[in-house]
Amino acid sequence: MRESKANPRASWEFYGIDKVQQMILKELMRSDEYASMVQTVAFAANEIVALYLIKSVLENKSYDRLEFDRELGRIACGRTDFYGIRRYFYYLFYLKLNEHRSE
């Protein structure tokens, strides 16, 4: 895994996360045990779209369903940026999870 800042064009491979890891991370994010960590990491990934990131993962909502969300309003970024930030969010969660587990 690379240490880097958010790069909206960075792929899953760039972050070293494969499909299986994505599914595992998503399940962990949805568990109550990591709710606080999810909040912290989402805001670290991008404060402007943090709540959209959380809703996207927890409720399995795509960008298209979140773009004009009734609760949160219109999202402040485009599709490519959103999905790039979401990949970065997963990456930061992965790092935080590993840090937490090694304590």
C-alpha positions as CSV (number, residue, x, y, z in Angstrom):
1,M,0.0,0.0,0.0
2,R,1.2,3.4,-0.9
3,E,1.2,6.4,1.3
4,S,-0.4,9.2,-0.7
5,K,-2.9,12.0,-0.7
6,A,-6.3,11.5,-2.3
7,N,-6.0,11.2,-6.0
8,P,-9.4,11.1,-7.8
9,R,-7.9,9.1,-10.6
10,A,-6.1,6.5,-8.4
11,S,-7.3,2.9,-9.0
12,W,-8.0,0.2,-6.4
13,E,-4.7,-1.4,-7.6
14,F,-2.9,1.8,-6.7
15,Y,-4.1,1.5,-3.1
16,G,-3.4,-2.3,-3.1
17,I,-7.0,-3.3,-2.5
18,D,-8.5,-6.2,-4.4
19,K,-12.2,-7.2,-4.8
20,V,-12.2,-9.5,-1.9
21,Q,-10.7,-6.9,0.4
22,Q,-13.3,-4.4,-0.8
23,M,-16.1,-6.7,0.3
24,I,-14.5,-7.4,3.6
25,L,-13.9,-3.7,4.3
26,K,-17.4,-2.8,3.3
27,E,-18.8,-5.4,5.7
28,L,-16.6,-4.1,8.5
29,M,-17.7,-0.5,7.8
30,R,-21.3,-1.6,8.1
31,S,-20.7,-3.2,11.5
32,D,-21.5,-1.1,14.6
33,E,-18.1,-2.0,16.0
34,Y,-16.4,0.4,13.5
35,A,-19.0,3.2,13.3
36,S,-16.8,5.7,15.0
37,M,-13.8,4.8,12.8
38,V,-15.9,5.1,9.6
39,Q,-17.0,8.7,10.6
40,T,-13.4,9.7,11.4
41,V,-12.0,8.3,8.2
42,A,-14.7,9.7,6.0
43,F,-14.0,13.2,7.2
44,A,-10.2,12.6,6.8
45,A,-10.8,11.5,3.2
46,N,-12.8,14.6,2.3
47,E,-14.8,16.8,4.7
48,I,-17.1,18.1,1.9
49,V,-18.4,14.7,0.8
50,A,-17.9,12.7,4.0
51,L,-21.6,12.2,4.7
52,Y,-22.1,11.1,1.1
53,L,-19.3,8.6,1.5
54,I,-20.8,7.1,4.6
55,K,-24.2,6.9,3.1
56,S,-22.8,5.4,-0.1
57,V,-21.1,2.6,1.8
58,L,-23.6,1.9,4.5
59,E,-26.7,2.1,2.3
60,N,-25.0,0.7,-0.8
61,K,-26.0,3.8,-2.8
62,S,-24.3,4.8,-6.1
63,Y,-23.2,8.3,-7.1
64,D,-26.3,8.6,-9.3
65,R,-28.6,7.9,-6.3
66,L,-26.7,10.4,-4.1
67,E,-26.2,13.2,-6.6
68,F,-29.5,14.9,-5.6
69,D,-30.0,13.3,-2.1
70,R,-33.1,14.5,-0.3
71,E,-31.4,14.5,3.1
72,L,-28.0,15.8,2.2
73,G,-28.8,18.0,-0.8
74,R,-26.8,18.0,-4.0
75,I,-23.3,16.5,-3.9
76,A,-20.5,19.0,-4.4
77,C,-18.3,16.9,-6.8
78,G,-18.6,14.9,-10.0
79,R,-18.8,11.2,-10.4
80,T,-15.1,10.6,-11.1
81,D,-14.0,12.6,-8.1
82,F,-16.6,11.0,-5.9
83,Y,-15.5,7.4,-6.7
84,G,-11.9,8.4,-6.4
85,I,-12.5,9.9,-3.0
86,R,-14.5,6.8,-2.0
87,R,-11.5,4.5,-3.0
88,Y,-9.3,6.7,-0.9
89,F,-11.8,6.4,2.0
90,Y,-11.6,2.6,1.8
91,Y,-7.8,2.9,1.8
92,L,-7.7,5.2,4.8
93,F,-10.1,2.8,6.6
94,Y,-7.9,-0.1,5.7
95,L,-4.8,1.7,7.2
96,K,-6.8,2.7,10.3
97,L,-8.1,-0.8,10.8
98,N,-4.6,-2.3,10.6
99,E,-3.3,0.3,13.0
100,H,-6.2,-0.5,15.4
101,R,-5.7,-4.3,15.2
102,S,-1.9,-4.0,15.9
103,E,-2.5,-2.1,19.2
